[in-house]
């Protein structure tokens, strides 16, 4: 596999989010977000494999609702990842895989500081790992076939 590197996209952020550390960190500018916000990665995955590792950390109410996963460019950036048809997420502290505002699967809940692995297979399958252990794998949702998929996180 050819190595390609991505950061978070400063032009694909929900309101009250910011990029820090050269695009490697997503932070919030608000002392308390009223709703979750999404940040997309810069690497569009379409027909090519990709892997990302995300470590969610912080404090406060927003931390308890952090998510990591995948999204299309058309995902709503001002809602939690996985709450529309264009996102699929691992809700870390809830132990849920979410897409289209529904639970797709119940998995082991995580904790702040866990390493979340996100794998996109060029064939249109995805997998989510927690600390190196597979939590969930599936084909991409039907509406995603042929679309560019991005790694994504949400805070709040």
C-alpha positions as CSV (number, residue, x, y, z in Angstrom):
1,X,0.0,0.0,0.0
2,X,1.3,3.4,-0.9
3,X,1.7,5.7,2.1
4,X,-0.4,8.8,2.1
5,X,-0.8,11.2,5.0
6,X,-3.7,13.3,6.0
7,X,-4.6,15.9,8.6
8,X,-7.9,17.5,9.5
9,X,-9.3,19.9,7.0
10,X,-9.6,23.5,8.2
11,X,-12.3,24.0,5.5
12,X,-14.4,21.1,6.7
13,X,-15.2,21.9,10.3
14,X,-18.4,22.4,12.3
15,X,-18.9,25.7,13.9
16,X,-16.8,26.5,17.1
17,X,-14.1,24.0,16.1
18,X,-10.5,24.8,15.2
19,X,-7.5,22.9,13.9
20,X,-4.3,23.0,15.9
21,X,-0.8,21.4,15.7
22,X,-0.5,21.7,12.0
23,X,-3.9,20.0,11.4
24,X,-3.2,17.0,13.7
25,X,-5.6,18.2,16.5
26,X,-9.2,19.3,16.5
27,X,-10.1,21.6,19.4
28,X,-13.2,23.5,20.4
29,X,-13.2,27.3,20.7
30,X,-16.3,27.2,22.9
31,X,-16.3,26.6,26.7
32,X,-19.3,24.3,26.2
33,X,-20.7,23.2,22.9
34,X,-24.5,23.2,22.7
35,X,-24.4,20.5,20.1
36,X,-21.8,18.2,18.6
37,X,-19.6,19.3,15.7
38,X,-17.7,17.3,13.0
39,X,-14.3,17.7,11.5
40,X,-13.3,15.8,8.3
41,X,-9.9,14.6,7.3
42,X,-8.1,15.9,4.2
43,X,-7.7,12.5,2.5
44,X,-10.6,11.5,0.2
45,X,-10.7,7.7,0.1
46,X,-12.3,6.3,-3.0
47,X,-11.1,2.9,-4.3
48,X,-7.9,3.1,-2.3
49,X,-7.2,1.7,1.2
50,X,-6.6,3.9,4.1
51,X,-6.0,3.6,7.9
52,X,-6.1,6.3,10.6
53,X,-5.5,6.2,14.3
54,X,-7.3,8.7,16.5
55,X,-6.8,9.4,20.2
56,X,-9.7,11.3,21.8
57,X,-8.8,13.3,24.9
58,X,-10.0,16.3,26.9
59,X,-12.2,17.1,29.8
60,X,-15.8,18.3,30.4
61,X,-19.1,17.3,29.0
62,X,-18.0,17.4,25.3
63,X,-15.4,14.7,26.1
64,X,-18.1,12.2,27.0
65,X,-19.7,12.5,23.6
66,X,-16.6,12.2,21.4
67,X,-16.9,10.0,18.3
68,X,-14.5,8.8,15.6
69,X,-15.5,7.3,12.2
70,X,-16.2,8.0,8.6
71,X,-18.2,10.5,6.6
72,X,-18.9,11.8,3.2
73,X,-18.1,15.4,2.2
74,X,-21.9,16.1,2.4
75,X,-22.1,15.1,6.1
76,X,-23.8,17.7,8.4
77,X,-20.8,19.2,10.2
78,X,-23.0,20.8,12.9
79,X,-24.3,17.5,14.4
80,X,-22.8,14.4,16.0
81,X,-21.0,12.1,13.6
82,X,-23.3,9.3,12.6
83,X,-26.5,11.3,13.2
84,X,-27.2,11.7,9.5
85,X,-27.0,9.4,6.5
86,X,-23.6,10.7,5.5
87,X,-21.7,9.6,8.7
88,X,-20.9,6.4,10.6
89,X,-19.2,6.6,14.0
90,X,-18.0,4.8,17.1
91,X,-19.6,6.6,20.0
92,X,-16.7,6.0,22.4
93,X,-18.2,6.2,25.9
94,X,-21.5,4.8,24.8
95,X,-20.1,1.7,23.0
96,X,-22.3,2.2,20.0
97,X,-21.7,2.3,16.3
98,X,-24.1,4.9,14.9
99,X,-25.2,5.8,11.4
100,X,-28.3,7.7,10.1
101,X,-29.3,8.5,13.7
102,X,-29.6,4.8,14.6
103,X,-27.6,2.2,16.5
104,X,-25.9,-0.1,13.9
105,X,-24.2,-2.2,16.6
106,X,-23.4,-2.3,20.3
107,X,-19.7,-2.8,21.0
108,X,-17.2,-2.4,23.9
109,X,-17.3,1.1,25.3
110,X,-14.0,3.0,25.3
111,X,-12.4,5.6,27.5
112,X,-10.6,8.8,26.9
113,X,-7.0,8.0,25.7
114,X,-7.9,4.8,23.9
115,X,-6.5,4.5,20.4
116,X,-9.3,4.2,17.8
117,X,-8.3,2.6,14.5
118,X,-10.3,3.4,11.4
119,X,-9.7,1.3,8.3
120,X,-11.2,1.8,4.9
121,X,-10.8,-1.0,2.4
122,X,-10.7,0.0,-1.3
123,X,-13.5,-2.5,-1.9
124,X,-16.0,-0.4,0.1
125,X,-15.7,-2.1,3.5
126,X,-14.8,-0.3,6.8
127,X,-13.6,-1.4,10.2
128,X,-13.3,0.2,13.6
129,X,-10.7,-0.9,16.2
130,X,-10.2,0.0,19.8
131,X,-6.6,-0.4,21.1
132,X,-5.9,-2.9,18.3
133,X,-9.0,-5.0,18.8
134,X,-11.6,-5.2,16.1
135,X,-14.9,-3.7,17.3
136,X,-17.0,-3.6,14.1
137,X,-16.7,-4.1,10.4
138,X,-19.2,-3.7,7.6
139,X,-19.6,-2.7,4.0
140,X,-20.2,1.1,3.5
141,X,-23.8,2.2,3.6
142,X,-25.6,1.8,0.2
143,X,-25.7,5.5,-0.5
144,X,-21.9,5.7,-0.1
145,X,-20.9,3.4,-3.0
146,X,-18.8,5.3,-5.5
147,X,-18.4,8.3,-3.1
148,X,-15.3,9.6,-1.5
149,X,-15.1,8.7,2.2
150,X,-13.2,10.7,4.8
151,X,-12.0,9.9,8.2
152,X,-13.9,12.1,10.7
153,X,-14.3,13.0,14.4
154,X,-16.9,14.8,16.4
155,X,-16.8,16.7,19.7
156,X,-19.7,17.7,21.9
